[in-house]
């Protein structure tokens, strides 16, 4: 047993090379979450209701492609390119091109064509994102079987990804502001970030070494049966529900942050400073959360972090309608708490996939990360669409001082509503059934069964 544990330990080099693949992803994801909606409303001058609805429609296909590509990667065996790496290698360049298209909207189109353009470019991007990233994330489950080592691998990935997320959040407005026209600046962002995302995926694919026994293992389950088996995994369903609620809250916060800072606090020029400070504290919190998870179990530690972040964003409701230094303290506290969101859920998925492996004898991590991606993107799409609907409901007008009614809507859905959702999800994590002890027992059963 000791020999098995030793073989599950990964070198720092292996963890860093794996983490490189998420740098480009983080930059792109951050830019989309923080700025895609405001690009449509304030640069492309598209109504928030139309943009939000088009993005939501674009996610309908995403409800199918995440489990689909997870299932396909589970069934893939390639002696030369690997089980998961093959998708990263051949999908990297198309993904980069789709990112470039996402940040460009042709002028003088009708409302119908504009709606179609936004929905279609978003669907193309999402499809290629899923094709490359579901297999990439599935590697977290397959590079090591160790409970704590998976948290370590995830932490190393996030140590590289969070600075990328910081670049996307803090550098994007600075780059866009350097151009005379916002639309030109966002087009440049698309080109730059597309190139970076492509390069990072290819570098990671070159440095990853998949285990031979996993590469040669092909899932035989049909698609619908594979999905059914996934949802029979009770700990996974519990984690999925908690994560959906928490990620919806987190996505609302990220999407409305620019609006809150710009219009409620009149701090548009300080947007990148506030976001940068928050994400710096995300990085600072990564290893402390990892260390805490080695003393506690992952579920309760995750709950504590989200509670801290929820308290921080709730405080923003009471900030004045003017610039205030208090927002920097709130941002630091939120970053420290929400740092847990970057570590624990991604380190908990492999543990539930082990239960499936014991029962089926197959490596079906792709399906688990596919369903996880579906929930992640659906919650983010719901938040984006909700943002558009809320802004329209509260009569938002771009690039002008907002009415008290509009500011109230922004404050409610930036701070109060997400905090309420977070509180609802906490009990699911505090009493999460997979602990270090139960996972060790599960591994002993797998070893005894030769799985």
N, C-alpha and C positions, 0 to 999 in steps of 0.2 A: 504493500500500500504506500509506503514511503517513497518507493521508486516512482510510482505513478504520480504522486504529488510533485516530486522534483521535476518530472518531465513536463508538467503543466506550467512551470514557471517560464516566463518569457524574458528575453534580454531587453534592456532599455532601448537598444538599437531597433529591435523588432517592433516595440511599442511606438517608437517615434516614427518609423517608416509607415506603419499602419495609420498613425494619426495624421500624416501629411495629406492623405486622401480627403480628409474632412475640412481642410483649410479653405479650399476653393468653395466647397459646399457651404461653409459657414458665411463666407463673404457674400455669396449670392443670396442665401437664405435671409440673412440680416437685411440686405438692401431691399429685398422683396417685402419682408414683413413690415419694415419701418417706412419705406418710401414708395412702394408701387402704387398704392392708392393715391397718395398726394402727387405722384407723377401724373396720374390720369386726370386728377381734378385741377391741379394748379399749373401744370406744364402743358399737357395735351388739351386742357380746358374741356374735359368731358364731365357730364353731370355725375355726382357721386352715386345716385341711384342706378344709372345705367352701368357704370363701371363695376359697382358691387354686384349687380345681378349677373353681368357677363362673367365675372370671375367665379361666381358660385356655379353657373352653368358649366363652366370649364372643369369644375371638380367632379361633375357627374361621371365622366369617363374615368377619372381617377379612382372612383369607387370600385372600378373593375380592374384597373391595371396593376394596382399594388399587390393584391393576392395573386393575380395572374402571373406577374413576373416572379413573385416569390415561388410559386408552384413550378414555373418553368426552370428556375435556377436549381430547385431541389432535384429535378429530373435530369439536369445537365451533367455530363461527364466528359471532360476533355483532358486527356493525358498531357497535352502540350500547354494549354492555356489555363487549366484549372476549372473547378466547379463554379466559383464565384468571380474569379479574376477575368474570365473571358468576357463578361459583360462590361466590366470597367474598361478593358482594353479597346473593345470595338465600339463602345458607346460614348467615349470621352469627347471626341471631336464633334459628333452631331449634337451633343449636349451643349457644347460651347456655342455653336451656331444658333441654337434655340434661345439661349440667354441673350444673344445680341438682338434677336427679333422681338423679344419680350419688352425691351425698353425703347421701342420705336413704334409710333402710330402715324400712318400717312395722313396728311392734311386734307381738308375739304371732302371728306367722305360723308355719306348720309349717316343718319343715326343707326340704321339697320346694319350697314356695312361696318361701322365703328364697333357695334356690338359683336358682330361676327368676328372681326379682326382680334379683338381682345380675347374673346372666348377661345378662338382657334389657336392663337399663339400661346396662350396659357396651357391649352391641352397638349400641344406639341412639346412644350417645355416640361410639363408634368410627366408625360410619357417617358421621355428620355431621362429625366431625373430618377424616376422609379426604376427604369431598366438598369441604371448604373449603381444606384445607391442602396436598393434593397439587398442585392448580393453583397455589397460592400459592408453594410451593417451586420449582415448575417455572420460575417467572419468573427465578430465578437464572441459568438457562441462556440465557434469551431477552432479558434486558435488556442484556447485553453478551456479546461473543464473546472478549474478551481474557482470556488465561490468568491474569495477575496481577490484573486488574480484578475478576474473579470472586472471588478471595480477598479483595480489598478490600470488595466488596459484602457478602460473607458476614461479614466482620469487623465492619462497621458494623451489620449485623443482630444479631450476637451482642452487641455493645456495649449494645444496647437490650434484647436478650432475656435476657442473664445477670442483670441487676438484677431482671428479672421473675422469673427462676428463683430468685433470692435471696429475693424477696418470698414466693414460694410455699413455699420451704424454711424460712425463718427466721421469717416473720410468721405462718404458719399455726398453729404451736403456741401463739404468744402470743395470737392471737385466740381460739382454742379454749379456752385456759386462763382467759380472761376470763368464760366462761360457767360457771354452776353445773354443768350437765350437758354432758359432752363431745358427746353426740349433737346437742344444740342448737347448739353451737359449730360443728360440722362442717356442719350445715344452713345456717347463716349464711355459712360459707365458700363453699358451693355457689352461693348467690344472688349474693354479691359477685363471685366470680371469673367466673361466667357473664356478668354484666353487662360486666365489663372485657373479656373475650374478644370479645364481640359488638362493642363500641365500637372496639376496636383493628383488627379486620378491616375494618370499614366505613371507618375513617380511611385505612388503607393502600390500599384499593380506590379511594378518591377521589383519591389522590395518584399512582397508578401510571399510566403511559402506555405501552401496549403498541405494538410496532412493527406498522405496517399489513400488511407482507408476511407477518408471522407470524400475525396475526389471520385473514388470508384463506387461510392454508394449512391444509387439512384432511387428516388422515391417512386413507388409503383402505384400510389393512390391516385384515382381520378380527381379532377379539380374539385368538384362539389363535395366529394367524400373527404378530401383533404381539408377543405374549409370546415366541414362538420366536425372532424376530429379536433381541429384547433379550438373550436368553441366549446368542446366538451371538457377542456382543460380548465377547471374551476379557478385555480390561482391566476391563470392568465386572464380570464374574463374579469375577475376582480381588479387586477392591475389595469386592464384596459379601460374599465369604467372610471377608475380614479384618474388615470392619465388623461382621458378625454375631457373630464371636467376641469382638471388643472391646466391642460394645454389650451383649452378654450379661454380660460381666464388670462393666461399668459399672453395669448395671441391678441386678445382685446387690448391689453396693456401696451403691447408693442405697437399695434396698429394706430392707437389713439395718442401715443406719447408725443409725436410731432405736433399734432393738433393742440394738445394740452399745453405744451411748452410755448408754442407760437401764439396762441390766441388767449389762453387763460392767464399765463404768466408774462406775456409780451417779451419772451426770451428767445426769439427765433435765431439770433446770432449765437446763442449759447447752447443750441440743440446738441451739437457735436461734443461739447464739453460735458453736459449732463449724461449723455449716453456713454461717452468714453469713461467717465468716472464710475458709472454703474457697472460697466463691463470689466473694468479693472478690478473691482471688488468681486465680480464673478470669478475671475482668475484667482484672486487671493483666497477665495473660499474653497476652491476645488480640493486641494490636498487635505485641509482640515476636515471637510466632509468625508473624504475617503478614510481618514484616520478614525473619525467617529464611527463609521460603518464597521470598522474592525473591532470596536468595543461593543457597539449596539448591533442590531440587525438593520438591514437596508430600509425596510418599510418605516419603522419609527423615525429613523434619521431623516428620511425623505420628508416625512410629515412635519418635523421640526423646522426644516428649511423653508418649506412652503408657508408655514404659519408666520415665520419672521417676515418673509416677503409680502404676505398678505397684509400684515399690520402696517408695513411701510407704505404700500400703495393706498391703503385706507386713509392715511394721514394727508394725502394730497387733496382730498376733498375740502380741507380746511385752509389750504394755502390761498393767499389773497390774489386779487385780480391785478397783479403788478409783479415786476421782477422781485425775487426774494432769494437770499442765500440758503434758506431752509431746504430748497429743492435738492441741493447738493448732498445734504445729510440724508434726506429721504432716498435719493438715488444710491448712495453708498450702502444703506441698510437693505434696500431692495436687492441690490446686486449680491450682497453677502447671503441673503436668504435664498434667492432664486438660483444661486449657484448649485444648490442641491438638485434642481431640475435638469442640470447638465450632466450629472453623474448617475444618480440612482435609477431612473427608469430604464436607461440603456444597459445598465449592469444587471437589472432584474429580469429582463426578457430571456437571456440565455438560461437562467435557472428554471424557468417554466418550460423551456424547450427540452430540458433534460428529462422531465417527467414524460414528455411525449416520446422521447427516444427509448426510454425504458419499456414503454408499452408497445411501440411499433417496430423498434429496431432500425429505424430510418433517421437520417439527418434532415429534418424538415424545418431548419431554422429560417430558410427563405420564406416559407409560408407565414411563420410567426412574425417576421419583420415586415412581410407584405401587409398583413392585417394591421400591424402596428403603424405602418406608413399610411394606410387608409385612414385610420383614426386620427393620426397626426394632421394629415392634410385636410381632412373633413372639418376638424375643429378649427384649423386656421382659416379655411375657406368660409366657415360659418362666421368667424370673427370678422373677416374682411367684409363679407356681405352685410353683417349686422352693423358694422361701422358705416357703410354706405347708407343703409336704411335709417340709422339713428341720425346721421348728419342731415339727411333729407327731411326726416320727421321734425327735427328741431330747427329747420330752416337755415342750414349752413350756406353761406355765400363765400366763395373763395377769394382770398387776397384782400379782405377788408376786415375791419373790426367787427366782432361778432356781437349779436344781441345777448342780453342776459339769459334768454330762453335757450339759445344755442350753447352758451357756456355751461349752463346747468346740465344739458345733455352730455356734453363732453366730460364734465367732472363726474357725473354719475357712472358712466360706462367705462371711464378710465380707472376709477378707484373703488367705488362702492360695490358695483355689480361683480367685478372680478373677485373681490374679497369674500363676498357671500358664497360664490362658487367654491372657492378654496376651502372655506370652513366646512362645506358639505362633504368634500372629498377626504378630509383628514382621517375620519374613523376607518375608512377602507385601508389606509396605510398603517395606522397605529397597530391594528390587529391583523396585519398581513401574515398568511399562514406559512410561507417559505422563510425559514430562518437558517442561520448557519448550521445549526444542529440537524434540522430536517433535511437540508441539502446534503450534508455529509452522509446521512443514512441512505439517501437516494443514490449517491455515487457508489456507495458500497454495494448496493443492489445491482447497479449497472456493471460494476467490475465482476461481481459474482456471475452475472449472466453473460459476460463477454461482450457487452455493448458499449 
